[in-house]
Amino acid sequence: MTYFHPWTLREQHWSDEHVPTLQNLRQGCETWEAALTQWLNGNIICEESKLYVGNFISIHRLRPGEQDEDGMANPDDMVEDEEVYVSIDMLEEVLETRIGGKTRQSDDLDIMGDGHHMNSSEAVGLGRDIWSKTGAASASTTQPTYSFDEEKVQLSLQSAKSSRSKENKFAARTGAQTRTEREAALSQRKQATKEDVQEWLDALRSRTRSDGRLFVNTKQFEAVAKVSQKVMEELPNRKGCAPAASEPLRWVVHGGPGTGKTHVVRDVIKKELFDQILQWQQGLDYQVIALQAVMADLLQGDTIHHACGIPVRKKGVDGDVVIQSHKAVAEQSLYWRWLLIDEFGMVGASLLAEVDMKLRDVVVDINPRKKSRSGHAQPFGGLNVLLSGDLWQLAPPSGGYLANIPAEFIANARKYNPNVTISHGQSLLWGGPENKEWAFHGITELEESERCREDPWLQEVQLELREGRLSEDSHGFLHGQVTRVCGSWTNGRATCGNGVCQQLSEDKATWTKIEAAERNCNICTDSRKKRQRVANDADDSRFREAKFVDAPAIFPNNDIKYDVNKQRARQYAATHRLGVTWVQAKDRPLPKTLQERPDLVLQKTAWLSRHDRECGDLYGMFPLIEGLPVALTDHLDRSPDKQLLRGKIGKIHSWKVAATDGSVWEDDVRILHELPEVVYVKFEHCSWHIEGTPEPGIYPVTKVRRHWYLDKGRQYPQLAIQREQLPLVPWALFFKG
């Protein structure tokens, strides 16, 4: 309307019935769509305008719009497609996972090592032996049926939609709509003082746990004290004296597995200092971010890309996926004082540089902390920044490793121009105290492991693995193989107290002598048995122990994960005597793809066997089983009270089958012909309640559409397929390749 319809801002001189003022452009119509329709229906009085509008409409009809996810706006481009329905006879075939890599063609692999296809095939076979479909086959099986009130279903869907619209918005956190209301709301909050923080810090130093251990050890307290001192610098005292201006703090909390990094950041700094003592709100006064949603959820935080509005670059997608607008990030960061970045070792150096440059840009210039004394923008827009993590873990897949000393940085004598580069990100970390105006100021190294305190041998093995120096004896213990020390050997001594075991271990005796000594030492025998953590075969009885029934499984690649997930889901159904409702994904080649390869419709059944990571993170065949643990594959709802991010775990509560679905139960299995209208997922320990659902913590999940590419290995993929499926993955159990 504003582009084609004439309008004016000069009401007295130029406005009339054909040229209204801008505020009256809708001319009494309730919606803009109605106003546009009314104008196009014979009310365009200028022939030249009619020509322009007509040309625009013609071109728009021929070109798919941004919201046309099907990519089929032009019917002339349509190529015939066929729907595929999986029958009970086809089920085992489509559940057979397609394994990537090449099959063995020659004996070259004997020299070069086993290939991906061979390794994955063996692992899939082992997984099926371990998690084969077992259970009470002869017992009766429950075939779930649900009845729904259609009004409540629609109410729940609408309530969920309204909830998603509130995601992390300023008004959702303060209840204020205008800037004046925001300032008033913030000014009425209780203001903590320096004395409040100091009293809490003094009490923390000597606080103990129920077992008598200190709540924070020496190094942990050192990290908390560093943050607390900076907080106190920026707070008034009880006499009302305003704080003097000070430079922002940039600090690192570093440590190995189990040293308490999460305890320091989440339990002490975030929950106690920020939330309780200062009465700050996460997302309003400070922000906690992490690379992956799973890690962000553990800290009730946000992902780096979403919180900072950094586009996500995905191969095979045209352009970047924009997370948040510049304006939205500026609004949300308006009152931030601290930025906590968890597991920073997984953050690429270039991404850290992007965070720095983004915050320099979005933090408003009137913020007194943004500019340095020289008038230049401070790193991270003048926010106090705390990194926590471990640089001895795996490097990020792209973007440069922060643990590497930047070669450019060294060559340029510790000088760099701030921009989004790997060198910039690394320089922030490695600048040193002499460059404190732009680099991180220092580090607190957490050294004492608080995890597995009852098993010092396992602590030592974890340290060996972290530092890449696993000893032959540790490897032998883990695999149940021979060692040159006795079974209870830990940190240089035989904990059994047997002098013979001690001497043989010090002498690195032969296995024959070690074995003979252990026949007379029950402690060493039991310790050796417990230390074998690697299973020899699928018959290992430990796989059937209760603690492993619902334990997450970790796999080296996605095809193994995908196959085992399906096996464990079927095992879950058999164990609980439940029928399985299979949801078949709907794949549709886009018109351009069919024009290039019309034969692709014959391959639809085979596509259902591809793992989810190949197909837009959507399963080919998804099992609906009541009570089955599932994880979200997308950020479902970012509203402050829910934070249903990718990786969040819930359980299937119920589902509503499409009214036109004609599928039936056969042999305790039902294969839906259509995607369900809605699946309700229950999230435990939640107080929020979606209207239309029977209890708190239940959220309606509906199908999504995503594009994936058959030729994704090409630099510019062309063969696009649209898949419709539920954005869920069985957590029976997940996880990552």
Backbone hydrogen bonds, N-H to C=O, Kabsch-Sander energy under -0.5 kcal/mol:
donor,donor_aa,acceptor,acceptor_aa,energy
5,H,1,M,-2.3
8,T,20,P,-1.7
11,E,9,L,-1.0
14,W,10,R,-2.0
15,S,10,R,-0.9
15,S,11,E,-0.5
16,D,19,V,-1.5
22,L,8,T,-1.5
24,N,21,T,-1.2
25,L,22,L,-1.4
27,Q,24,N,-1.4
29,C,26,R,-1.8
35,A,31,T,-1.8
36,L,32,W,-2.6
37,T,33,E,-2.4
38,Q,34,A,-2.3
39,W,35,A,-2.0
40,L,36,L,-2.5
41,N,37,T,-1.3
42,G,40,L,-2.1
43,N,39,W,-1.3
45,I,43,N,-0.8
47,E,45,I,-0.5
50,K,46,C,-2.1
51,L,47,E,-2.0
52,Y,48,E,-2.1
53,V,49,S,-2.9
54,G,50,K,-2.7
55,N,51,L,-2.3
56,F,52,Y,-2.3
57,I,53,V,-2.5
58,S,54,G,-2.1
59,I,55,N,-2.3
60,H,56,F,-2.5
61,R,57,I,-2.0
62,L,58,S,-1.3
63,R,59,I,-1.1
68,D,65,G,-1.2
69,E,67,Q,-1.8
71,G,68,D,-1.3
77,D,74,N,-1.7
78,M,75,P,-1.3
90,M,87,S,-0.9
91,L,87,S,-0.8
94,V,90,M,-2.1
95,L,91,L,-1.9
96,E,93,E,-1.0
97,T,95,L,-0.7
98,R,609,S,-2.7
109,L,106,S,-0.6
110,D,107,D,-1.5
111,I,107,D,-0.5
111,I,108,D,-1.3
112,M,108,D,-2.5
113,G,109,L,-2.1
119,N,115,G,-2.5
120,S,116,H,-2.8
121,S,117,H,-2.4
122,E,118,M,-2.3
123,A,119,N,-2.3
124,V,120,S,-2.9
125,G,121,S,-2.2
126,L,122,E,-2.3
127,G,123,A,-2.6
128,R,124,V,-2.2
129,D,125,G,-1.7
130,I,126,L,-2.2
131,W,127,G,-3.3
132,S,129,D,-0.5
134,T,132,S,-1.2
136,A,574,A,-1.0
137,A,135,G,-1.9
139,A,136,A,-0.8
142,T,577,R,-2.8
150,E,148,F,-0.7
153,V,149,D,-2.2
154,Q,150,E,-2.4
155,L,151,E,-2.1
156,S,152,K,-2.5
157,L,153,V,-2.1
158,Q,154,Q,-2.2
159,S,155,L,-2.6
160,A,156,S,-2.3
161,K,157,L,-1.9
162,S,158,Q,-2.3
163,S,159,S,-2.1
164,R,160,A,-2.1
165,S,161,K,-1.2
166,K,163,S,-1.5
167,E,164,R,-1.3
168,N,638,R,-0.7
169,K,166,K,-1.9
172,A,169,K,-0.6
173,R,169,K,-0.9
173,R,170,F,-1.0
174,T,170,F,-1.9
175,G,171,A,-2.6
182,R,178,T,-2.3
183,E,179,R,-2.7
184,A,180,T,-2.2
185,A,181,E,-2.5
186,L,182,R,-2.7
187,S,183,E,-2.2
188,Q,184,A,-1.1
189,R,186,L,-1.1
192,A,190,K,-0.6
194,K,236,P,-1.6
197,V,193,T,-1.6
198,Q,194,K,-2.5
199,E,195,E,-2.5
200,W,196,D,-1.9
201,L,197,V,-2.6
202,D,198,Q,-2.5
203,A,199,E,-1.9
204,L,200,W,-2.1
205,R,201,L,-1.6
206,S,202,D,-0.7
206,S,203,A,-0.6
207,R,203,A,-0.7
207,R,204,L,-0.7
209,R,213,R,-3.7
212,G,209,R,-1.5
215,F,207,R,-2.8
221,F,217,N,-2.8
222,E,218,T,-1.8
223,A,219,K,-1.8
224,V,220,Q,-2.1
225,A,221,F,-2.9
226,K,222,E,-1.6
227,V,223,A,-1.6
228,S,224,V,-2.7
229,Q,225,A,-2.7
230,K,226,K,-1.4
231,V,227,V,-2.3
232,M,228,S,-2.6
233,E,229,Q,-1.6
234,E,230,K,-0.9
234,E,231,V,-0.9
235,L,232,M,-1.2
237,N,241,C,-1.1
240,G,237,N,-2.0
251,W,385,V,-2.5
252,V,442,G,-1.3
253,V,387,L,-3.3
254,H,252,V,-0.6
254,H,444,T,-2.5
255,G,389,G,-1.4
256,G,446,L,-0.7
259,T,256,G,-1.6
264,V,260,G,-2.2
265,V,261,K,-2.5
266,R,262,T,-2.7
267,D,262,T,-1.0
268,V,263,H,-1.6
269,I,264,V,-2.9
270,K,265,V,-2.4
271,K,266,R,-2.4
272,E,267,D,-0.5
272,E,268,V,-0.5
273,L,268,V,-2.5
274,F,269,I,-2.7
275,D,270,K,-2.4
276,Q,271,K,-0.9
276,Q,272,E,-0.6
277,I,272,E,-2.7
278,L,273,L,-2.4
280,W,274,F,-3.0
283,G,286,Y,-4.2
284,L,281,Q,-1.6
285,D,281,Q,-2.8
286,Y,281,Q,-1.1
287,Q,338,W,-1.9
289,I,340,L,-3.0
290,A,302,D,-1.5
296,A,292,Q,-2.2
297,D,293,A,-2.6
298,L,294,V,-1.2
299,L,295,M,-0.9
299,L,296,A,-0.7
300,Q,297,D,-1.5
301,G,296,A,-3.5
302,D,288,V,-2.6
304,I,290,A,-1.9
307,A,303,T,-2.6
308,C,304,I,-2.1
309,G,305,H,-0.7
309,G,306,H,-0.6
310,I,305,H,-1.8
312,V,321,V,-2.4
313,R,311,P,-0.6
314,K,312,V,-0.7
317,V,314,K,-1.6
321,V,312,V,-2.6
322,V,320,D,-0.8
329,V,325,S,-2.1
330,A,326,H,-2.3
331,E,327,K,-2.2
332,Q,328,A,-2.3
333,S,329,V,-2.3
334,L,331,E,-1.0
336,W,333,S,-0.9
337,R,285,D,-2.7
338,W,285,D,-0.8
339,L,384,N,-2.7
340,L,287,Q,-2.8
341,I,339,L,-0.5
341,I,386,L,-2.6
342,D,289,I,-2.5
342,D,340,L,-0.6
343,E,388,S,-0.8
344,F,388,S,-1.8
346,M,343,E,-1.7
347,V,344,F,-1.4
348,G,346,M,-0.5
349,A,400,G,-2.5
350,S,399,G,-2.6
352,L,348,G,-2.1
353,A,349,A,-1.9
354,E,350,S,-1.9
355,V,351,L,-2.3
356,D,352,L,-2.2
357,M,353,A,-2.7
358,K,354,E,-2.8
359,L,355,V,-2.3
360,R,356,D,-2.1
361,D,357,M,-1.3
362,V,358,K,-2.6
363,V,359,L,-2.0
367,N,364,V,-1.4
370,K,367,N,-1.7
371,K,367,N,-0.6
372,S,376,H,-3.0
375,G,372,S,-1.8
378,Q,370,K,-3.5
381,G,378,Q,-1.6
382,G,379,P,-1.5
383,L,380,F,-1.5
384,N,337,R,-2.3
385,V,249,L,-2.5
386,L,339,L,-2.5
387,L,251,W,-2.6
388,S,341,I,-2.2
389,G,253,V,-1.8
393,Q,390,D,-1.1
404,N,401,Y,-1.4
410,I,406,P,-1.9
411,A,407,A,-2.6
412,N,408,E,-2.0
413,A,410,I,-1.8
414,R,409,F,-2.6
421,T,419,N,-1.9
425,G,421,T,-1.9
426,Q,422,I,-2.5
427,S,423,S,-2.5
428,L,424,H,-1.9
429,L,425,G,-1.0
430,W,426,Q,-2.3
431,G,427,S,-1.1
435,N,432,G,-1.9
436,K,433,P,-1.2
438,W,435,N,-1.8
439,A,435,N,-2.5
440,F,428,L,-2.8
441,H,250,R,-3.0
442,G,250,R,-0.7
444,T,252,V,-2.8
445,E,443,I,-0.5
446,L,254,H,-3.5
446,L,444,T,-0.7
447,E,445,E,-0.5
449,S,447,E,-0.6
450,E,258,G,-4.1
451,R,258,G,-0.6
455,D,452,C,-1.9
459,Q,455,D,-1.7
460,E,456,P,-2.1
461,V,457,W,-2.2
462,Q,458,L,-2.5
463,L,459,Q,-1.9
464,E,460,E,-2.3
465,L,461,V,-2.6
466,R,462,Q,-2.4
467,E,463,L,-2.1
468,G,465,L,-0.8
469,R,464,E,-2.8
475,H,471,S,-2.3
476,G,472,E,-2.4
477,F,473,D,-2.6
478,L,474,S,-2.4
479,H,475,H,-1.8
480,G,476,G,-0.7
480,G,477,F,-1.0
481,Q,476,G,-3.0
489,W,486,C,-1.6
490,T,493,R,-3.0
493,R,490,T,-1.0
495,T,488,S,-1.6
495,T,493,R,-0.8
497,G,494,A,-1.7
502,Q,498,N,-2.0
503,Q,499,G,-2.4
504,L,500,V,-2.5
505,S,501,C,-1.9
506,E,502,Q,-2.1
507,D,503,Q,-2.1
508,K,505,S,-0.9
509,A,504,L,-2.2
514,I,510,T,-2.2
515,E,511,W,-3.0
516,A,512,T,-1.9
517,A,513,K,-2.2
518,E,514,I,-2.0
519,R,515,E,-0.9
519,R,516,A,-0.5
520,N,517,A,-1.2
521,C,518,E,-1.2
525,T,521,C,-1.9
526,D,522,N,-2.8
527,S,523,I,-2.5
528,R,524,C,-2.4
529,K,525,T,-1.7
530,K,526,D,-2.2
531,R,527,S,-1.8
532,Q,528,R,-0.7
532,Q,529,K,-0.7
533,R,478,L,-0.7
533,R,531,R,-1.1
534,V,478,L,-2.4
535,A,533,R,-0.5
540,D,537,D,-1.3
543,F,540,D,-1.6
544,R,541,S,-1.5
545,E,542,R,-1.6
548,F,545,E,-1.7
549,V,545,E,-0.6
549,V,546,A,-1.0
550,D,546,A,-0.6
551,A,548,F,-0.5
553,A,734,F,-1.0
555,F,736,K,-1.0
561,K,557,N,-1.5
562,Y,558,N,-2.8
563,D,559,D,-1.9
564,V,560,I,-2.7
565,N,561,K,-2.4
566,K,562,Y,-1.5
567,Q,563,D,-2.0
568,R,564,V,-3.0
569,A,565,N,-2.0
570,R,566,K,-2.0
571,Q,567,Q,-2.1
572,Y,568,R,-2.3
573,A,569,A,-2.0
574,A,570,R,-2.4
575,T,571,Q,-2.8
576,H,572,Y,-2.0
577,R,574,A,-0.9
578,L,573,A,-3.0
579,G,142,T,-2.9
580,V,668,D,-1.9
581,T,624,L,-2.1
582,W,580,V,-0.7
582,W,670,R,-3.2
583,V,622,F,-3.1
584,Q,582,W,-0.7
584,Q,672,L,-0.5
585,A,620,G,-2.9
586,K,724,E,-2.1
587,D,585,A,-0.7
588,R,722,Q,-2.6
590,L,720,A,-1.9
593,T,590,L,-0.7
594,L,590,L,-2.2
595,Q,591,P,-2.3
596,E,592,K,-1.4
597,R,593,T,-2.7
600,L,597,R,-1.8
601,V,598,P,-0.8
602,L,599,D,-1.7
603,Q,600,L,-2.2
604,K,601,V,-0.9
607,W,603,Q,-1.6
608,L,604,K,-0.9
608,L,605,T,-0.8
609,S,606,A,-1.6
610,R,607,W,-1.5
614,E,611,H,-1.5
615,C,611,H,-0.6
615,C,612,D,-1.0
617,D,612,D,-2.1
618,L,612,D,-0.9
618,L,615,C,-0.8
622,F,583,V,-2.5
624,L,581,T,-3.4
624,L,622,F,-0.5
625,I,623,P,-0.7
627,G,652,I,-2.9
628,L,625,I,-2.4
630,V,650,G,-2.7
631,A,729,V,-2.9
632,L,648,K,-1.7
633,T,727,P,-2.1
636,L,634,D,-1.0
636,L,644,L,-2.0
637,D,644,L,-1.6
642,K,639,S,-1.7
643,Q,639,S,-1.9
644,L,637,D,-2.9
645,L,643,Q,-1.5
647,G,632,L,-2.7
648,K,645,L,-2.3
650,G,630,V,-2.7
651,K,682,K,-2.3
652,I,628,L,-2.0
653,H,680,Y,-3.0
654,S,680,Y,-1.4
656,K,678,V,-2.7
657,V,655,W,-0.6
661,D,658,A,-1.8
666,E,669,V,-3.4
669,V,666,E,-1.0
670,R,580,V,-2.3
671,I,664,V,-0.5
672,L,582,W,-2.3
672,L,670,R,-0.7
677,E,656,K,-1.9
678,V,656,K,-1.1
679,V,701,V,-2.7
680,Y,654,S,-2.8
681,V,679,V,-0.5
681,V,699,Y,-2.5
682,K,651,K,-3.5
683,F,681,V,-0.5
683,F,697,G,-3.2
684,E,682,K,-0.5
686,C,683,F,-0.5
693,T,690,I,-1.9
697,G,688,W,-2.2
698,I,695,E,-1.0
699,Y,681,V,-2.6
701,V,679,V,-3.1
704,V,725,Q,-2.5
706,R,723,R,-2.3
708,W,721,I,-2.7
710,L,719,L,-2.3
712,K,709,Y,-1.0
714,R,711,D,-2.1
720,A,718,Q,-1.8
721,I,708,W,-3.3
722,Q,588,R,-2.7
723,R,706,R,-3.2
723,R,721,I,-0.5
724,E,586,K,-2.0
725,Q,704,V,-1.7
728,L,726,L,-2.0
729,V,631,A,-1.9
731,W,629,P,-3.1
733,L,731,W,-0.7
